[in-house]
């Protein structure tokens, strides 16, 4: 059980490769930006579930939505969109 992380890492790499191949295939039918949007849209429920589990497990609350938080979030989101577009 000490080396279970190896199995998870290999599985994650395999799933990442499959997802990237599927996105490139989807890009034949849609624009790059639309393909990026589809990736983000399908990832949103997974992110929401992960956030709920982390908040429940740690007992923490959501951070305060102030200007610096929203600015960093916006910059991070735009970097993710750009990186995904370049990947596709």
C-alpha positions in Angstrom: 0.0 0.0 0.0 3.0 2.3 0.4 3.5 2.5 -3.3 -0.2 3.0 -4.3 0.7 6.5 -5.4 2.6 5.0 -8.4 -0.6 3.2 -9.6 -2.6 6.4 -9.2 0.1 8.5 -11.1 0.2 6.1 -14.0 -3.6 6.0 -14.2 -3.8 9.8 -14.1 -1.2 10.0 -16.9 -3.2 7.5 -19.0 -6.5 9.4 -18.4 -4.8 12.7 -19.2 -3.6 11.3 -22.5 -7.0 9.9 -23.4 -8.7 13.3 -22.5 -6.2 15.2 -24.7 -6.8 12.9 -27.6 -10.5 13.2 -27.3 -10.2 17.0 -27.2 -8.1 17.0 -30.3 -10.7 14.9 -32.0 -13.5 17.3 -30.8 -11.4 20.2 -32.1 -12.0 18.8 -35.7 -15.7 19.7 -35.3 -15.5 22.8 -33.0 -13.2 25.8 -32.7 -10.4 25.7 -30.2 -12.2 28.0 -27.9 -15.4 25.9 -28.0 -13.4 22.8 -27.2 -11.7 24.6 -24.3 -15.2 25.6 -23.1 -16.4 22.0 -23.3 -13.4 20.8 -21.2 -14.1 23.4 -18.5 -17.9 22.8 -18.5 -17.4 19.0 -18.0 -14.8 19.6 -15.3 -17.0 21.9 -13.3 -19.1 19.2 -11.5 -15.9 17.4 -10.6 -14.4 20.6 -9.2 -17.6 21.3 -7.2 -17.6 17.8 -5.7 -13.9 18.0 -4.8 -14.4 21.4 -3.2 -17.4 20.1 -1.1 -15.4 17.1 0.0 -12.3 19.2 1.0 -14.5 21.7 2.9 -16.4 18.9 4.7 -13.2 17.1 5.6 -11.3 20.1 6.9 -14.2 22.1 8.4 -13.0 25.2 6.6 -15.3 27.7 4.9 -15.0 29.3 1.5 -12.6 32.2 1.4 -13.8 35.8 1.5 -14.6 37.1 -2.0 -12.6 40.3 -1.9 -10.8 42.0 -4.8 -7.4 40.3 -4.5 -9.1 36.9 -4.3 -11.2 37.6 -7.4 -8.2 39.1 -9.3 -6.0 36.0 -8.6 -8.9 33.7 -9.6 -9.4 35.6 -12.8 -5.8 35.5 -13.8 -5.6 31.8 -12.9 -8.7 31.0 -15.0 -7.4 33.0 -18.0 -4.0 31.2 -17.8 -5.9 27.9 -17.7 -7.9 28.8 -20.8 -4.8 29.9 -22.7 -2.8 26.8 -21.7 -5.7 24.5 -22.7 -6.1 26.3 -26.0 -2.4 26.0 -26.7 -2.5 22.3 -25.8 -5.4 21.6 -28.2 
